[in-house]
Amino acid sequence: MKPLIGLYEEGTHNVVDIPHCKAHHPNINAAVELLRQGITKLNIEPFDEDEGTGELRYVQMALTTYNTSIPASERYKNGKVQVSLVWNSRNENSHNFEKLNALANFLWRNGGPRSDLRFIHSVWANFQTSTNNIIFGNRWRHLLGESGFWEHVGGIDMSLAPSSFGQANTRAFDILLRKLQKYVPYGASVTDLYAGAGAIGLSLAASRKCRSVKCVEVNKESKLSFEKTVERLPNHVDSSISWHHADASDEPLSWLMGSEVVVVDPPRKGLDASLLDALRIISSLERKAKSSPESSDSKVKDEKRPWVLRSLKDSVQIGSKPTLEDSGSLPQTLIYISCGWESFKEDCMTLLSSKKWRLQKAHGFNFFPGTQSIEVLAVFKRGQAASLKKKKSGKKKKRLGRKHPSI
Ligand SMILES: C[S@@+](CC[C@H](N)C(=O)[O-])C[C@H]1O[C@@H](n2cnc3c(N)ncnc32)[C@H](O)[C@@H]1O
């Protein structure tokens, strides 16, 4: 029986076979075909989610074009694929581990560096036995090939572990990052929320010589990639850089305070409600702070609040910590990167209707050619535009033609 390898049909759990996906690099399609042969030859049983039976549950493939030993013009064509096999067992001691090993060896023999094709970079296993829809389990094991996986994006070398979020189209992401960098003033203090392994924050630290960069991410697996990337940052980077294993929706004000620029790059469902609320009340906090300036004593006391202790537990700090003077500043710029158009529209409306933020600029990117997906880079500024304020104070109030602002 021929296994189906592709994506779920929208709104269902029916797999649509996609052997020649045009949105994928040709070497990913080739790796899918090789996997199909391996599954058939070795009698690997695909997972049946109704029965909870079978061996191979999911496969994730990522491509690296990072190969400095060949000319830059040839790197994309020679991209190599990191394959992660999600296996229906608890760990490597389970009875069917030998079958997983056989599949990994098949891929390596036929697609690895000693084969004619040479497009497989590495093979990883993830163990997952849960009955829910969560794709990855907590246990990872590197099986074959190089464990390090790098890409050059946004002007830095970025480490991408299979357990951490990574953009699929790194060339399009690079274009977005270079555009984003222009909206961040040199020397700014930046908070990168929903940061993954810190691709955005670290690229800003390098390109905009940021005073401080604070990355917040809920997936603890991203920490290792963050640390590896920091090790390879250019020597001139001397920002105060930190990564925090924390939920951005938990006490979000604590992450917003102390930064001039906030970058958010949430999953498709958009911003958490508590973060949106915090962004809306920020201006009133500033007014309060001005009318009753906090003593440096009370700021020190703040360091003992529970959220601070929680976030410090799993954090990484590189360079000196931001100073106490920095901790009082509030963001003037909000940069929103969205992969979910519908949720972005809603979040955008919420921010604009609060009248605390205005939309300065928005760009759309096509990260998945041939699909309707749109990646948005939107830049919001805090406060009303000067021209709007003037009009409001004038006698005649002009009605805006549109009911809702559009981008
Ligand atoms: C679209 S990815 C962006 C990652 C990163 N900015 C990048 O470009 O590589 C969204 C990230 O948000 C993280 N995430 C989801 N919910 C979160 C939350 N409540 N708090 C912090 N991070 C969260 C996910 O684990 C994922 O890494």
The ligand as an ORCA input file, in Angstrom:
! r2SCAN-3c Opt
* xyz 0 1
  C       5.395     32.320     14.585
  S       6.553     31.672     15.787
  C       7.758     32.957     15.763
  C       9.115     32.579     16.303
  C      10.243     33.560     16.045
  N       9.838     34.938     16.165
  C      10.893     33.301     14.705
  O      10.643     34.053     13.757
  O      11.668     32.345     14.585
  C       5.664     31.883     17.274
  C       6.414     31.477     18.518
  O       5.634     31.853     19.643
  C       5.781     30.880     20.654
  N       4.642     31.069     21.569
  C       3.360     30.657     21.409
  N       2.606     31.085     22.433
  C       3.411     31.793     23.263
  C       3.210     32.492     24.482
  N       2.012     32.552     25.047
  N       4.260     33.102     25.070
  C       5.493     33.060     24.489
  N       5.749     32.412     23.331
  C       4.720     31.793     22.719
  C       5.833     29.570     19.884
  O       6.424     28.539     20.646
  C       6.681     29.977     18.667
  O       8.046     29.780     18.916
*
